[in-house]
C-alpha cells in the first residue's frame, strides 16, 4: 500500500490458491479487481 492509498499488483506466483476447502483462481481475483468500479487504471 502506497502512502496515498494506492496499491500495485505485480504478478501472481500460482494459478490457484487453496483457501480451506475452497480453490481460488488468481485469474478470477484479477478480473474482479480490474473490473471493479473504484479501481483506476493509469
Secondary structure, DSSP 8 states (H G I E B T S, - for coil): --TTS-------S-SEEEETTEEEEHHHHHHHHHT-TT----
